[in-house]
């Protein structure tokens, strides 16, 4: 028993928000496999619907938890588990959670407003937000890192090409909007810290 306890103590809960997100999404995926995607249609996807539909509002957040398949889940969380812990350490758990919620709502609303059919689910928007946000980690006062410019150019170029040539049902719009959220939030949160730093001096 002691050996088991000592072994478990070797593991560190280094990123509670990201790990919780990954676990909750995995549980939701498992439940949908059991119930034949009914939960995704009910709660964990967003589509164009009337404003009087009360489930519309929780779906704006919960759609980022649902996934259509295990490969869909893996594709998103390979990125999130790789980049997310670094961002959570840099910006703090609460700040990262707020940025994830903002991205979920913005991508959900964008899909409702700009897409005429289908539904949106998955963590793609959050994943692309984190990709762009990670480019701002080492930003310095008054300077724009070349890596940020390159990531934005390559990202927009790749998604534009994918949007024109892709035949799958993964929304390229969500990727672009998620990336824009990452760029805007990264700029805002770093500028806010700069102002505080300048004031302190």
C-alpha atoms as one frame of an Amber mdcrd trajectory, in Angstrom:
protein
   0.000   0.000   0.000   2.801   2.398   0.906   4.526   1.611  -2.363   1.372
   2.548  -4.288   1.065   5.838  -2.392   4.708   6.674  -3.054   4.247   5.853
  -6.738   1.167   8.074  -7.034   2.982  10.949  -5.337   5.405  10.993  -8.257
   2.641  12.403 -10.449   2.053  16.154 -10.355  -1.262  17.863 -11.051   0.562
  20.545 -12.997  -2.345  21.968 -14.972  -5.743  21.550 -13.261  -7.812  23.494
 -15.827  -6.373  21.682 -18.847  -6.491  18.240 -17.225 -10.074  18.782 -16.041
 -11.066  19.936 -19.529  -9.500  16.859 -21.105 -11.156  14.517 -18.590 -14.625
  16.079 -18.859 -14.456  15.977 -22.664 -13.390  12.332 -22.551 -16.299  11.444
 -20.251 -18.752  13.277 -22.530 -17.316  11.438 -25.539 -17.757   8.093 -23.770
 -21.357   8.898 -22.860 -22.114   9.878 -26.443 -20.673   6.602 -27.700 -23.045
   4.804 -25.354 -26.112   6.900 -26.213 -25.462   7.284 -29.935 -24.556  10.990
 -30.046 -27.876  11.999 -28.463 -26.163  14.049 -25.763 -24.136  15.912 -28.373
 -27.311  16.880 -30.203 -29.026  17.880 -26.966 -26.267  19.793 -25.148 -22.771
  19.485 -26.579 -23.139  21.073 -30.012 -24.390  24.409 -31.249 -26.534  25.136
 -34.296 -28.753  27.886 -35.609 -31.844  27.964 -33.441 -34.347  30.436 -32.047
 -33.195  32.776 -29.234 -36.117  31.465 -27.196 -34.470  28.033 -27.057 -33.107
  28.084 -23.507 -30.587  25.328 -24.288 -28.916  27.627 -26.819 -27.082  29.515
 -24.079 -25.369  26.639 -22.245 -24.533  25.138 -25.658 -22.463  28.215 -26.482
 -19.983  26.960 -23.878 -20.651  23.221 -23.806 -20.108  22.711 -27.548 -16.371
  22.981 -26.838 -16.642  19.836 -24.689 -18.391  17.581 -27.211 -16.604  15.546
 -29.884 -17.899  13.438 -32.736 -15.334  10.643 -32.398 -12.212   9.549 -30.548
  -9.996  10.701 -33.424 -11.695  14.111 -33.287 -10.973  14.248 -29.547  -7.347
  13.162 -29.936  -6.699  15.671 -32.709  -7.779  18.562 -30.498  -6.307  17.469
 -27.184  -2.887  16.578 -28.527  -2.548  20.324 -29.124  -4.294  21.405 -25.920
  -2.326  19.056 -23.651   0.921  20.127 -25.302   0.406  23.901 -25.250  -2.155
  24.375 -22.475   0.013  23.664 -19.391   2.570  26.250 -20.491  -0.198  28.840
 -20.919  -1.779  27.958 -17.583   1.558  28.404 -15.832   2.198  31.695 -17.652
  -1.203  33.350 -17.250  -2.749  31.479 -14.328  -5.575  28.954 -14.160  -8.402
  31.489 -13.786  -7.195  33.704 -16.640  -6.817  30.741 -18.968 -10.258  29.421
 -18.032 -11.802  32.825 -18.785 -10.046  32.934 -22.166 -11.299  29.429 -22.982
 -14.880  30.397 -22.071 -14.691  33.588 -24.141 -13.387  31.634 -27.133 -16.143
  29.031 -26.808 -18.877  31.664 -26.741 -17.377  33.700 -29.607 -16.883  30.667
 -31.866 -20.367  29.405 -31.047 -22.010  32.747 -31.836 -19.947  33.108 -35.005
 -21.077  29.710 -36.218 -24.731  30.521 -35.522 -24.514  33.864 -37.311 -22.451
  32.803 -40.320 -23.411  29.164 -40.957 -26.729  28.281 -42.521 -26.809  24.580
 -41.624 -25.140  21.842 -39.587 -23.859  21.969 -36.058 -20.585  22.775 -34.365
 -18.869  20.788 -31.648 -15.370  20.136 -30.435 -12.395  21.909 -28.906 -10.928
  23.084 -32.219 -11.596  26.748 -31.519  -9.980  26.517 -28.090  -7.020  24.597
 -29.508  -6.361  27.225 -32.182  -6.802  29.997 -29.617  -4.033  28.373 -27.585
  -1.775  28.006 -30.630  -1.951  31.754 -31.318  -1.847  32.644 -27.616   1.332
  30.606 -27.134   3.097  32.900 -29.584   2.689  35.753 -27.085   4.301  33.978
 -24.135   7.710  35.616 -24.579   6.498  38.989 -25.828   8.473  42.005 -24.627
   7.339  45.578 -24.056   7.027  47.607 -27.235   8.166  44.800 -29.523   6.319
  42.372 -31.782   8.077  38.978 -31.971   8.698  37.734 -35.504   7.331  34.352
 -34.420   3.943  35.967 -33.721   3.830  37.470 -37.221   4.865  34.182 -38.850
   2.339  32.127 -36.880  -0.482  34.503 -37.814   0.493  34.572 -41.517   0.949
  30.798 -41.759  -2.187  30.129 -39.735  -4.431  32.366 -41.825  -2.905  31.051
 -45.061  -3.347  27.423 -44.059  -6.940  27.888 -42.941  -7.831  29.854 -46.087
  -6.509  27.039 -48.271  -8.190  24.396 -46.097 -11.489  26.267 -46.286 -11.361
  26.206 -50.083 -10.213  22.604 -50.514 -11.504  20.690 -47.475 -14.354  18.227
 -47.876 -14.687  17.218 -44.214 -17.199  18.607 -41.739 -14.727  20.333 -39.427
 -15.483  24.039 -39.473 -12.525  26.073 -40.750 -14.441  29.120 -39.565 -14.054
  27.924 -35.992 -10.305  27.588 -36.414  -9.977  31.120 -37.760 -12.220  32.660
 -35.096 -10.403  30.703 -32.377  -7.072  31.930 -33.714  -8.318  35.521 -33.765
  -9.450  35.130 -30.156  -5.969  33.914 -29.232  -4.325  36.885 -30.953  -6.694
  39.442 -29.392  -6.564  37.917 -25.913  -2.799  37.516 -26.089  -2.391  41.172
 -27.039  -4.800  42.318 -24.325  -3.436  40.305 -21.439   0.191  41.136 -22.235
  -0.589  44.850 -22.682  -2.455  44.845 -19.380   0.564  43.371 -17.617   2.820
  45.965 -19.277   0.669  48.815 -18.006   0.773  47.408 -14.473   4.561  46.983
 -14.743   5.042  50.551 -16.024   2.822  51.950 -13.295   4.778  50.047 -10.659
   7.989  51.666 -11.897
